[in-house]
Amino acid sequence: MNTSSQLFELAYKVYQQAYAPYSKFAVGAAILSSDGRTYSGCNVENISYPCGSCAEQGAISAMIAGGSKEIAQILVLADSQDLITPCGACLQRIQEFATPECEVLLADLSGIKQVLKLQDLLPHAFQNQELCHE
């Protein structure tokens, strides 16, 4: 099984565990880190909508907790008429741990449908060097 297929299977498995009782919109995400390990996350809603967390956020947290530091690929999966991309906040989270060439794989329940580069989804990402350092 190739890496993309492994990421799809991992994202699909965690997608089924998503907690989305309010939106009814489950999302699964899977990461391949630069050191070859995989991590996953699903969306977890809360009655107080701003307090929920995205699947990508969960997968990134799992990656950091697991000791990896860089995203090589990330797959986002949802059952939707149109492919979904990470939200703006998650794109910035991904950017924190990835290069602009990082592959973002978009999938529906039948498989991977599109592969984009992070730089194409977030061409003007906020960068650390933009912070004022004294």
VEXTIDO-665938 format. One record per residue: residue number from 1; x, y, z of N, C-alpha, C in turn. Coordinates in steps of 0.02 Angstrom, whole numbers. Layout:
N
<num->NUM nx->X ny->Y nz->Z cax->X cay->Y caz->Z cx->X cy->Y cz->Z>;
...
***
This chain:
134
<num->1 nx->43 ny->-59 nz->0 cax->0 cay->0 caz->0 cx->45 cy->62 cz->0>;
<num->2 nx->32 ny->110 nz->-45 cax->73 cay->170 caz->-47 cx->52 cy->219 cz->8>;
<num->3 nx->94 ny->270 nz->17 cax->83 cay->318 caz->70 cx->16 cy->354 cz->64>;
<num->4 nx->-3 ny->374 nz->3 cax->-66 cay->409 caz->-6 cx->-125 cy->364 cz->14>;
<num->5 nx->-121 ny->301 nz->-4 cax->-174 cay->254 caz->15 cx->-176 cy->245 cz->91>;
<num->6 nx->-118 ny->242 nz->122 cax->-116 cay->236 caz->195 cx->-148 cy->296 cz->229>;
<num->7 nx->-132 ny->355 nz->203 cax->-161 cay->416 caz->231 cx->-236 cy->417 cz->222>;
<num->8 nx->-260 ny->395 nz->163 cax->-332 cay->392 caz->151 cx->-365 cy->345 cz->201>;
<num->9 nx->-338 ny->286 nz->210 cax->-367 cay->237 caz->257 cx->-368 cy->264 cz->328>;
<num->10 nx->-314 ny->296 nz->348 cax->-310 cay->325 caz->415 cx->-361 cy->381 cz->424>;
<num->11 nx->-367 ny->425 nz->374 cax->-415 cay->480 caz->378 cx->-487 cy->454 cz->378>;
<num->12 nx->-499 ny->402 nz->338 cax->-567 cay->374 caz->335 cx->-586 cy->343 cz->403>;
<num->13 nx->-539 ny->308 nz->433 cax->-552 cay->277 caz->497 cx->-569 cy->329 cz->551>;
<num->14 nx->-531 ny->382 nz->553 cax->-543 cay->433 caz->605 cx->-604 cy->477 cz->587>;
<num->15 nx->-617 ny->485 nz->522 cax->-677 cay->520 caz->499 cx->-739 cy->489 cz->531>;
<num->16 nx->-739 ny->423 nz->535 cax->-796 cay->387 caz->563 cx->-803 cy->399 cz->639>;
<num->17 nx->-752 ny->426 nz->670 cax->-754 cay->440 caz->741 cx->-769 cy->514 cz->756>;
<num->18 nx->-776 ny->554 nz->705 cax->-788 cay->626 caz->715 cx->-849 cy->638 cz->759>;
<num->19 nx->-845 ny->691 nz->798 cax->-901 cay->711 caz->841 cx->-931 cy->775 cz->811>;
<num->20 nx->-984 ny->766 nz->771 cax->-1014 cay->822 caz->735 cx->-1090 cy->821 cz->742>;
<num->21 nx->-1116 ny->823 nz->804 cax->-1189 cay->818 caz->812 cx->-1226 cy->881 cz->791>;
<num->22 nx->-1193 ny->937 nz->784 cax->-1227 cay->1000 caz->768 cx->-1226 cy->1014 cz->693>;
<num->23 nx->-1169 ny->1008 nz->662 cax->-1165 cay->1022 caz->590 cx->-1180 cy->959 cz->548>;
<num->24 nx->-1172 ny->901 nz->579 cax->-1179 cay->837 caz->542 cx->-1128 cy->833 cz->485>;
<num->25 nx->-1071 ny->866 nz->492 cax->-1019 cay->869 caz->440 cx->-954 cy->843 cz->469>;
<num->26 nx->-944 ny->777 nz->462 cax->-884 cay->745 caz->488 cx->-824 cy->757 cz->441>;
<num->27 nx->-766 ny->766 nz->471 cax->-704 cay->775 caz->434 cx->-650 cy->733 cz->467>;
<num->28 nx->-609 ny->702 nz->426 cax->-550 cay->666 caz->449 cx->-488 cy->693 cz->416>;
<num->29 nx->-433 ny->693 nz->452 cax->-370 cay->716 caz->423 cx->-315 cy->668 cz->444>;
<num->30 nx->-266 ny->659 nz->399 cax->-209 cay->617 caz->414 cx->-146 cy->651 cz->389>;
<num->31 nx->-93 ny->645 nz->429 cax->-29 cay->677 caz->414 cx->24 cy->624 cz->406>;
<num->32 nx->67 ny->634 nz->356 cax->130 cay->599 caz->351 cx->183 cy->650 cz->371>;
<num->33 nx->219 ny->635 nz->424 cax->271 cay->681 caz->446 cx->335 cy->669 cz->406>;
<num->34 nx->380 ny->716 nz->408 cax->442 cay->710 caz->370 cx->486 cy->652 cz->395>;
<num->35 nx->473 ny->628 nz->457 cax->511 cay->571 caz->482 cx->475 cy->504 cz->469>;
<num->36 nx->422 ny->506 nz->427 cax->389 cay->445 caz->404 cx->334 cy->419 cz->448>;
<num->37 nx->318 ny->454 nz->502 cax->263 cay->430 caz->545 cx->197 cy->462 cz->523>;
<num->38 nx->142 ny->429 nz->542 cax->76 cay->455 caz->524 cx->37 cy->472 cz->586>;
<num->39 nx->-7 ny->521 nz->578 cax->-49 cay->546 caz->632 cx->-117 cy->562 cz->603>;
<num->40 nx->-168 ny->563 nz->645 cax->-235 cay->578 caz->620 cx->-273 cy->620 cz->670>;
<num->41 nx->-327 ny->649 nz->646 cax->-373 cay->688 caz->688 cx->-440 cy->695 cz->654>;
<num->42 nx->-491 ny->705 nz->695 cax->-558 cay->717 caz->668 cx->-586 cy->780 cz->700>;
<num->43 nx->-638 ny->807 nz->669 cax->-668 cay->867 caz->698 cx->-707 cy->847 cz->761>;
<num->44 nx->-706 ny->892 nz->809 cax->-741 cay->881 caz->872 cx->-780 cy->946 cz->887>;
<num->45 nx->-845 ny->943 nz->880 cax->-887 cay->1002 caz->891 cx->-905 cy->1010 cz->964>;
<num->46 nx->-929 ny->1069 nz->979 cax->-952 cay->1086 caz->1046 cx->-1014 cy->1130 cz->1036>;
<num->47 nx->-1061 ny->1125 nz->1082 cax->-1122 cay->1166 caz->1077 cx->-1105 cy->1240 cz->1071>;
<num->48 nx->-1049 ny->1260 nz->1099 cax->-1024 cay->1328 caz->1091 cx->-977 cy->1327 cz->1031>;
<num->49 nx->-1004 ny->1338 nz->971 cax->-968 cay->1328 caz->908 cx->-895 cy->1351 cz->907>;
<num->50 nx->-878 ny->1408 nz->932 cax->-807 cay->1427 caz->926 cx->-760 cy->1381 cz->966>;
<num->51 nx->-787 ny->1341 nz->1009 cax->-745 cay->1297 caz->1050 cx->-729 cy->1230 cz->1018>;
<num->52 nx->-756 ny->1216 nz->961 cax->-741 cay->1152 caz->928 cx->-672 cy->1153 cz->898>;
<num->53 nx->-652 ny->1095 nz->871 cax->-586 cay->1092 caz->839 cx->-591 cy->1056 cz->772>;
<num->54 nx->-551 ny->1078 nz->725 cax->-549 cay->1049 caz->658 cx->-508 cy->985 cz->658>;
<num->55 nx->-520 ny->943 nz->609 cax->-483 cay->880 caz->602 cx->-409 cy->893 cz->592>;
<num->56 nx->-392 ny->943 nz->552 cax->-322 cay->959 caz->540 cx->-287 cy->980 cz->604>;
<num->57 nx->-322 ny->1019 nz->644 cax->-296 cay->1041 caz->709 cx->-280 cy->981 cz->753>;
<num->58 nx->-326 ny->933 nz->755 cax->-316 cay->873 caz->795 cx->-257 cy->832 cz->771>;
<num->59 nx->-250 ny->825 nz->705 cax->-195 cay->786 caz->677 cx->-128 cy->820 cz->691>;
<num->60 nx->-126 ny->886 nz->686 cax->-64 cay->923 caz->701 cx->-46 cy->915 cz->775>;
<num->61 nx->-95 ny->920 nz->818 cax->-82 cay->912 caz->890 cx->-55 cy->842 cz->904>;
<num->62 nx->-84 ny->791 nz->872 cax->-60 cay->722 caz->881 cx->12 cy->716 cz->856>;
<num->63 nx->28 ny->749 nz->800 cax->95 cay->746 caz->773 cx->145 cy->776 cz->823>;
<num->64 nx->130 ny->834 nz->849 cax->175 cay->866 caz->896 cx->181 cy->824 cz->959>;
<num->65 nx->125 ny->799 nz->985 cax->127 cay->757 caz->1045 cx->167 cy->693 cz->1032>;
<num->66 nx->167 ny->669 nz->969 cax->203 cay->608 caz->952 cx->277 cy->619 cz->939>;
<num->67 nx->299 ny->682 nz->941 cax->370 cay->696 caz->934 cx->393 cy->716 cz->864>;
<num->68 nx->349 ny->718 nz->816 cax->368 cay->740 caz->749 cx->359 cy->815 cz->744>;
<num->69 nx->393 ny->846 nz->697 cax->393 cay->919 caz->693 cx->376 cy->948 cz->625>;
<num->70 nx->374 ny->907 nz->572 cax->362 cay->934 caz->505 cx->313 cy->891 cz->467>;
<num->71 nx->266 ny->924 nz->433 cax->216 cay->891 caz->391 cx->244 cy->883 cz->321>;
<num->72 nx->246 ny->821 nz->296 cax->266 cay->809 caz->227 cx->205 cy->808 cz->181>;
<num->73 nx->151 ny->778 nz->205 cax->87 cay->775 caz->169 cx->31 cy->777 cz->220>;
<num->74 nx->-26 ny->806 nz->200 cax->-86 cay->804 caz->241 cx->-145 cy->789 cz->196>;
<num->75 nx->-188 ny->744 nz->218 cax->-247 cay->725 caz->181 cx->-309 cy->748 cz->221>;
<num->76 nx->-357 ny->778 nz->186 cax->-419 cay->800 caz->218 cx->-476 cy->766 cz->182>;
<num->77 nx->-519 ny->733 nz->220 cax->-573 cay->693 caz->193 cx->-640 cy->713 cz->223>;
<num->78 nx->-691 ny->719 nz->179 cax->-759 cay->733 caz->202 cx->-808 cy->706 cz->150>;
<num->79 nx->-868 ny->692 nz->172 cax->-922 cay->671 caz->128 cx->-959 cy->733 cz->106>;
<num->80 nx->-940 ny->760 nz->49 cax->-967 cay->824 caz->27 cx->-974 cy->823 cz->-49>;
<num->81 nx->-1022 ny->863 nz->-75 cax->-1031 cay->867 caz->-147 cx->-968 cy->895 cz->-180>;
<num->82 nx->-937 ny->943 nz->-147 cax->-875 cay->973 caz->-172 cx->-819 cy->955 cz->-124>;
<num->83 nx->-759 ny->949 nz->-151 cax->-702 cay->936 caz->-108 cx->-693 cy->993 cz->-60>;
<num->84 nx->-673 ny->977 nz->1 cax->-661 cay->1030 caz->49 cx->-585 cy->1040 cz->57>;
<num->85 nx->-567 ny->1101 nz->69 cax->-498 cay->1118 caz->85 cx->-496 cy->1139 cz->158>;
<num->86 nx->-437 ny->1138 nz->188 cax->-433 cay->1163 caz->257 cx->-456 cy->1235 cz->261>;
<num->87 nx->-486 ny->1252 nz->317 cax->-507 cay->1322 caz->328 cx->-445 cy->1366 cz->334>;
<num->88 nx->-455 ny->1430 nz->333 cax->-399 cay->1477 caz->337 cx->-356 cy->1468 cz->398>;
<num->89 nx->-387 ny->1459 nz->456 cax->-349 cay->1449 caz->518 cx->-308 cy->1385 cz->514>;
<num->90 nx->-336 ny->1332 nz->486 cax->-298 cay->1269 caz->480 cx->-243 cy->1275 cz->428>;
<num->91 nx->-254 ny->1312 nz->375 cax->-200 cay->1322 caz->327 cx->-140 cy->1356 cz->361>;
<num->92 nx->-154 ny->1405 nz->403 cax->-100 cay->1438 caz->439 cx->-68 cy->1390 cz->488>;
<num->93 nx->-107 ny->1346 nz->520 cax->-79 cay->1296 caz->565 cx->-33 cy->1248 cz->526>;
<num->94 nx->-56 ny->1226 nz->468 cax->-16 cay->1181 caz->426 cx->49 cy->1216 cz->407>;
<num->95 nx->44 ny->1279 nz->387 cax->102 cay->1317 caz->366 cx->155 cy->1320 cz->421>;
<num->96 nx->134 ny->1321 nz->483 cax->180 cay->1325 caz->539 cx->228 cy->1265 cz->540>;
<num->97 nx->205 ny->1208 nz->514 cax->243 cay->1146 caz->518 cx->259 cy->1115 cz->450>;
<num->98 nx->254 ny->1154 nz->397 cax->264 cay->1126 caz->330 cx->301 cy->1176 cz->286>;
<num->99 nx->327 ny->1151 nz->231 cax->357 cay->1195 caz->181 cx->302 cy->1216 cz->132>;
<num->100 nx->314 ny->1267 nz->94 cax->263 cay->1288 caz->44 cx->247 cy->1233 cz->-6>;
<num->101 nx->293 ny->1186 nz->-17 cax->282 cay->1132 caz->-65 cx->245 cy->1072 cz->-35>;
<num->102 nx->227 ny->1076 nz->28 cax->191 cay->1021 caz->61 cx->129 cy->1004 cz->21>;
<num->103 nx->118 ny->939 nz->10 cax->59 cay->917 caz->-27 cx->-2 cy->913 cz->19>;
<num->104 nx->-57 ny->942 nz->-4 cax->-121 cay->939 caz->30 cx->-166 cy->897 cz->-15>;
<num->105 nx->-183 ny->837 nz->9 cax->-224 cay->790 caz->-28 cx->-297 cy->799 cz->-8>;
<num->106 nx->-340 ny->808 nz->-57 cax->-412 cay->817 caz->-44 cx->-449 cy->754 cz->-65>;
<num->107 nx->-492 ny->729 nz->-20 cax->-526 cay->666 caz->-34 cx->-599 cy->669 cz->-14>;
<num->108 nx->-638 ny->628 nz->-50 cax->-706 cay->614 caz->-28 cx->-705 cy->541 cz->-6>;
<num->109 nx->-763 ny->512 nz->8 cax->-765 cay->445 caz->35 cx->-741 cy->391 cz->-14>;
<num->110 nx->-738 ny->408 nz->-78 cax->-716 cay->359 caz->-128 cx->-641 cy->361 cz->-142>;
<num->111 nx->-606 ny->412 nz->-118 cax->-534 cay->415 caz->-129 cx->-508 cy->485 cz->-137>;
<num->112 nx->-443 ny->488 nz->-151 cax->-409 cay->552 caz->-161 cx->-428 cy->579 cz->-229>;
<num->113 nx->-449 ny->641 nz->-231 cax->-473 cay->672 caz->-293 cx->-428 cy->728 cz->-319>;
<num->114 nx->-390 ny->759 nz->-274 cax->-349 cay->816 caz->-296 cx->-289 cy->823 cz->-249>;
<num->115 nx->-233 ny->843 nz->-278 cax->-173 cay->857 caz->-238 cx->-151 cy->928 cz->-255>;
<num->116 nx->-144 ny->968 nz->-203 cax->-123 cay->1038 caz->-210 cx->-62 cy->1050 cz->-167>;
<num->117 nx->-27 ny->1102 nz->-181 cax->29 cay->1124 caz->-139 cx->2 cy->1175 cz->-89>;
<num->118 nx->31 ny->1174 nz->-29 cax->10 cay->1222 caz->22 cx->16 cy->1294 cz->-4>;
<num->119 nx->69 ny->1309 nz->-41 cax->79 cay->1376 caz->-66 cx->24 cy->1398 cz->-114>;
<num->120 nx->-10 ny->1351 nz->-146 cax->-66 cay->1368 caz->-189 cx->-129 cy->1383 cz->-150>;
<num->121 nx->-136 ny->1352 nz->-92 cax->-194 cay->1364 caz->-50 cx->-185 cy->1426 cz->-4>;
<num->122 nx->-123 ny->1440 nz->14 cax->-109 cay->1496 caz->59 cx->-47 cy->1532 cz->33>;
<num->123 nx->-55 ny->1569 nz->-24 cax->3 cay->1598 caz->-56 cx->37 cy->1654 cz->-17>;
<num->124 nx->3 ny->1686 nz->28 cax->32 cay->1741 caz->66 cx->29 cy->1727 cz->140>;
<num->125 nx->53 ny->1669 nz->159 cax->51 cay->1648 caz->229 cx->89 cy->1697 cz->274>;
<num->126 nx->64 ny->1706 nz->334 cax->98 cay->1745 caz->384 cx->160 cy->1706 cz->406>;
<num->127 nx->217 ny->1738 nz->404 cax->281 cay->1705 caz->418 cx->312 cy->1732 cz->482>;
<num->128 nx->353 ny->1690 nz->513 cax->387 cay->1710 caz->574 cx->429 cy->1772 cz->564>;
<num->129 nx->461 ny->1779 nz->506 cax->504 cay->1837 caz->495 cx->465 cy->1903 cz->491>;
<num->130 nx->399 ny->1898 nz->486 cax->357 cay->1958 caz->484 cx->344 cy->1986 cz->554>;
<num->131 nx->359 ny->1947 nz->605 cax->351 cay->1971 caz->673 cx->406 cy->2021 cz->688>;
<num->132 nx->391 ny->2070 nz->729 cax->441 cay->2118 caz->750 cx->485 cy->2086 cz->803>;
<num->133 nx->548 ny->2081 nz->789 cax->596 cay->2054 caz->837 cx->645 cy->2110 cz->855>;
<num->134 nx->657 ny->2116 nz->918 cax->704 cay->2168 caz->938 cx->770 cy->2139 cz->958>;
***
